[in-house]
């Protein structure tokens, strides 16, 4: 781990993203996904970017590759996926080979803070990943540089309400080593990196709706009862935190000036 980013590959792969945990997440969110809403929400959000065919997209924290596969297969986009979890990438690479999309999707391990490209991508897309990154000013500067003039930034992320937080939410954030901001603070960070047309929306009601549906899905999974109980408790706690206003979900878009 570094001072600028307290999260590293070993931390992720030995905690939240152990292979068994990844597969449990996938069973809840749906094949190829570890983010709220799974395939349906991913397709909806990708469509909102309104990118031309053959546009090049950087998928930051590509996970199991679900969004990248949709972008390539359904929207005819070229996608570079990057992820810090080697466990996640190993599973995603196998899926990529099975789907025959290797010519349109490239997946690689790496820290997005170390990206060196300039004026290269038509869009940067990410789903609930930036919560792992402490140095968000640097993150948005790097992503701004990576985009072509006129390129789009589009992402969702876990956010928070104003402090003071509940003891339970404070402990949860600390246990995951998350770095969270309010939706408004996120918008300011994005603008300070040089982006224009910044749109920041609090979509927590949709998050609650998705979590409630996923909670019902957990009940139908073929899991040992202690595992099912633990997952159900985790989902109920997320819903409770969101209803209370501590945990929020943000949808963000912005454009690099022409």
ChimeraX attribute file (.defattr): number of C-alpha atoms within 10 A of each C-alpha:
attribute: neighborCount
match mode: 1-to-1
recipient: residues
	/A:1	10
	/A:2	7
	/A:3	8
	/A:4	12
	/A:5	15
	/A:6	15
	/A:7	18
	/A:8	15
	/A:9	17
	/A:10	15
	/A:11	16
	/A:12	19
	/A:13	18
	/A:14	12
	/A:15	12
	/A:16	14
	/A:17	20
	/A:18	18
	/A:19	17
	/A:20	11
	/A:21	13
	/A:22	19
	/A:23	20
	/A:24	19
	/A:25	21
	/A:26	17
	/A:27	18
	/A:28	25
	/A:29	22
	/A:30	20
	/A:31	15
	/A:32	22
	/A:33	24
	/A:34	25
	/A:35	23
	/A:36	23
	/A:37	21
	/A:38	20
	/A:39	19
	/A:40	10
	/A:41	14
	/A:42	20
	/A:43	17
	/A:44	11
	/A:45	18
	/A:46	19
	/A:47	13
	/A:48	11
	/A:49	15
	/A:50	10
	/A:51	19
	/A:52	11
	/A:53	13
	/A:54	15
	/A:55	16
	/A:56	24
	/A:57	26
	/A:58	25
	/A:59	25
	/A:60	23
	/A:61	25
	/A:62	30
	/A:63	31
	/A:64	29
	/A:65	28
	/A:66	22
	/A:67	27
	/A:68	31
	/A:69	27
	/A:70	17
	/A:71	27
	/A:72	22
	/A:73	16
	/A:74	13
	/A:75	19
	/A:76	17
	/A:77	21
	/A:78	24
	/A:79	29
	/A:80	19
	/A:81	27
	/A:82	22
	/A:83	23
	/A:84	22
	/A:85	24
	/A:86	20
	/A:87	21
	/A:88	24
	/A:89	22
	/A:90	16
	/A:91	17
	/A:92	23
	/A:93	17
	/A:94	11
	/A:95	18
	/A:96	21
	/A:97	10
	/A:98	10
	/A:99	11
	/A:100	12
	/A:101	16
	/A:102	16
	/A:103	10
	/A:104	19
	/A:105	21
	/A:106	17
	/A:107	22
	/A:108	16
	/A:109	17
	/A:110	17
	/A:111	17
	/A:112	18
	/A:113	17
	/A:114	10
	/A:115	14
	/A:116	10
	/A:117	12
	/A:118	13
	/A:119	15
	/A:120	15
	/A:121	25
	/A:122	22
	/A:123	26
	/A:124	24
	/A:125	23
	/A:126	20
	/A:127	23
	/A:128	19
	/A:129	18
	/A:130	21
	/A:131	19
	/A:132	21
	/A:133	22
	/A:134	18
	/A:135	15
	/A:136	22
	/A:137	16
	/A:138	16
	/A:139	19
	/A:140	20
	/A:141	17
	/A:142	19
	/A:143	27
	/A:144	27
	/A:145	19
	/A:146	22
	/A:147	25
	/A:148	18
	/A:149	16
	/A:150	17
	/A:151	24
	/A:152	27
	/A:153	26
	/A:154	22
	/A:155	22
	/A:156	24
	/A:157	22
	/A:158	23
	/A:159	27
	/A:160	23
	/A:161	19
	/A:162	12
	/A:163	9
	/A:164	9
	/A:165	16
	/A:166	13
	/A:167	8
	/A:168	12
	/A:169	19
	/A:170	13
	/A:171	12
	/A:172	14
	/A:173	15
	/A:174	11
	/A:175	10
	/A:176	15
	/A:177	17
	/A:178	19
	/A:179	19
	/A:180	22
	/A:181	21
	/A:182	19
	/A:183	23
	/A:184	15
	/A:185	14
	/A:186	20
	/A:187	20
	/A:188	14
	/A:189	18
	/A:190	26
	/A:191	18
	/A:192	13
	/A:193	19
	/A:194	16
	/A:195	24
	/A:196	17
	/A:197	12
	/A:198	19
	/A:199	15
	/A:200	20
	/A:201	15
	/A:202	17
	/A:203	14
	/A:204	20
	/A:205	14
	/A:206	13
	/A:207	21
	/A:208	22
	/A:209	14
	/A:210	17
	/A:211	21
	/A:212	15
	/A:213	14
	/A:214	20
	/A:215	19
	/A:216	13
	/A:217	15
	/A:218	21
	/A:219	15
	/A:220	10
	/A:221	13
	/A:222	10
	/A:223	12
	/A:224	8
	/A:225	11
	/A:226	9
	/A:227	13
	/A:228	17
	/A:229	13
	/A:230	11
	/A:231	18
	/A:232	18
	/A:233	13
	/A:234	13
	/A:235	18
	/A:236	16
	/A:237	15
	/A:238	21
	/A:239	22
	/A:240	15
	/A:241	20
	/A:242	22
	/A:243	14
	/A:244	13
	/A:245	15
	/A:246	21
	/A:247	24
	/A:248	25
	/A:249	22
	/A:250	23
	/A:251	20
	/A:252	19
	/A:253	22
	/A:254	24
	/A:255	23
	/A:256	24
	/A:257	15
	/A:258	8
